[in-house]
Amino acid sequence: MMINRRLIGVVPESRRYVAGNVAAQWVSLAANICLMCSIARLLAGLMDGTASGAAIIGTAAVGAIALAVRFACALLASRLGYLSSRAVKSTLREAIYRKLLRLSASYAEKLRTSEVVQVAVEGVDQLETYFGAYLPQFFYAMLAPLTLFIVLCFVNLPSAAVLLVCADDSRRDCGRTDLGKEAAEQILGPVHGAGRHLP
């Protein structure tokens, strides 16, 4: 199931909730990137022997802030997912009810009442997952690899290229398929072939 424009058009108010959900997940990713960069900088300082007590305190402060931001973003994303699904359920059930009122008792000639109730209850409930979870995750899954690619470009361009090539894990798994191994070997060369960690 991909993006159903007609379905989204039926519930246009859900767009802002989906966009907010994606934004909250992206801010959480940015906080995680800041945390990882801070930890990496501290570890580099410890290996070089240049790390000070202030660096450790600074890393701990960044970690606390990043965790607080991620927690707040998780709560916000969950709330926006709920609001999106609530708007969808309310709008679609109202549309079904209005359609039944227009048809009056003649709807029973084409549909059984149990089928109508099933569509109005279970069918609409299934759309809760589509609007509350699938759509935000779909857009975030496109945004996250690009964000990580841009950040990783400043660290190591070959590693960033491997990440971008292997971002679509629905079609291939870089650790197991020949295509992923070939791409990694071409981009990273002997580092990947020797089985060593990325620099």
PyMOL commands that set and color helices and strands:
alter all, ss='L'
color gray80, all
select helices_A, chain A and resi 5-10+14-48+53-109+113-153+157-165+178-188+190-193
alter helices_A, ss='H'
color red, helices_A
deselect
rebuild
show_as cartoon
